Every structure is written in C-alpha cells, then in structure tokens.
Amino acid sequence: MLAAIVGLFVILHLPVLSSLWTRRARLHGIDPVIWFWLGGAVIAVIPGFRFIAHYFQLLVPPLAVLAGILLSSTSTARATPDPGRDLRDVRRVLVAASVIAALCTLAASSTLADASQVRPELVAAIDARSAPHDRILVWGALPEAYWRARRLPGQRFLSVGYVTGKWADRSHPPKDPEAVEPFRSRWLIFDRDLRAHPPVVVVDTSTSGLDGWDTYAPSRYRFGQVLTSCYRDDGQIDRMTIWTLIDASCVRQLAR
C-alpha cells in the first residue's frame, strides 16, 4: 500500500517534481527556511504511515513553493541565458498540471471512482424519511453520507469511532469503552447531543461489513437499546440498515 501511494503521489505531482529535477542546479540558492519546512513535512508524514494516504498532502505546500521559486527565477545564472527555455518550462508545468487536474476531475465524477460508497439509493432512502432541516446519524464508516444527503449530523462526532475506539490501526474493539477514558467522556457528549437532537434517520453501516465495522455494531453499546426501542427497522439499502425515528421522547429518556 505504501509503495502504491508513493507511486500515485509521484505521478500526480510530476509537474512539481520534474521542475525540481530540471532546475536542480539552482537548488543551492533556496532559502534554508524552505528546506526546514520540507524536512518537517517529511518527518510529519512518517507517523501517518498507519493512515497512509492523506498525510502525504503535507508535502505538497513546501514542494509547490520550492518549484515556484525555481520556475520564477531567471536564467541569468547560466553562462548563456535562455529566456525561451524558462518560458517553455513554465508552459510545460502548466499544461501537465492542467491535464492531471482534468483527469482527476473526470475520475472523481465517474461512478467507478466513488470511493465513498454512498450510493444514490442510500441518499434517496434518507431523503424519503427526513426533511432538509432534520438531523441524521451515520453509525460507521460513511460520514460522507451527511453531505451527500445534505443533512446535518445529530452529534458533533462525524465519526462514531471517537466513542467506540474504532481506529485504522485497531483490530479489536477496546474493552468497555463506555466506562473507561477517553471514551467515557465522549459518550457523555454523544448522549447529550442525542437528547438535544434525536436523529430522524440512523444509517447503520455495521451490517454491511464495510471497513471492519461489523465488530462495532450498535448492539455492543447502550445506543443499541435506543435504536431497538425508539426506532423502526426499515430494512437495508446496500446492506446498510436504515432506522427511522418513531418516538423522540423515548430517545431523550434512554440516552443518559
């Protein structure tokens, strides 16, 4: 996975990286602050190896500034100045960056690249069971459902991993997260939000087996009792269980 991400990063940032290579003779004149910035970004990526992809974006700002400085500098340092070459280098970077941006935009807009796995059927189910001003809760791996369905979250934790302890590097649920810190304090906040804004719809992704959430089902927590007592099981969409609110006062009573 690490090799794949590094390769993808190199491909998507070829305009910047190629500029550094073609202008490498001018690197000695770069302000040391830029090098410290880049070094700090590299160090910051290392703790993110357990999450892999998104930590690499820390490298983009210093690399972009470094390439920009090199491309904006003139060719007077060479024995035979060549302004035409400078212009061609800049044009090459702009064209390559535009092509990559266009390809990424096309890929992101295609159904094949829908990494979020929020299907139109799921959005339609949420729309059918709630109004635009209603709040919903996504239990599991798809916080993208909030903005896809254009609904506000019922809780401040966009991922319930904050209360269940489901992290990318954890293979098993922590023991009794509702009674030990730091989870206990978070559950108090979760329940307080639950009482203040009982979600009209709860999307339980744990039944889909997505991203290991099946071992973090609501039934493992007190929230499972809230679901079974105050909500109606409306079946599954894409193997995700849809729960619809039937009694808000019940939620306020059971969420302690």
Sequence and secondary structure as in RCSB ss.txt:
>XXXX:A:sequence
MLAAIVGLFVILHLPVLSSLWTRRARLHGIDPVIWFWLGGAVIAVIPGFRFIAHYFQLLVPPLAVLAGILLSSTS
TARATPDPGRDLRDVRRVLVAASVIAALCTLAASSTLADASQVRPELVAAIDARSAPHDRILVWGALPEAYWRAR
RLPGQRFLSVGYVTGKWADRSHPPKDPEAVEPFRSRWLIFDRDLRAHPPVVVVDTSTSGLDGWDTYAPSRYRFGQ
VLTSCYRDDGQIDRMTIWTLIDASCVRQLAR
>XXXX:A:secstr
 HHHHHHHHHHHTHHHHHHHHHTGGGGGGS HHHHHHHHHHHHHHGGGGGT SGGGGGGHHHHHHHHHHHHHS S
TTSSS  HHHHHHHHHHHHHHHHHHHHHHHHHHHSGGG TT   HHHHHHHHHH  TT EEEEESS THHHHHHT
 EESSS SSTHHHH   TT SS  S TTTSTTHHHHHHHHHHHHHHS  SEEEEGGGGTGGGGGGG GGGSTHHH
HHHHHEEEEEEETTEEEEEES HHHHHHH  
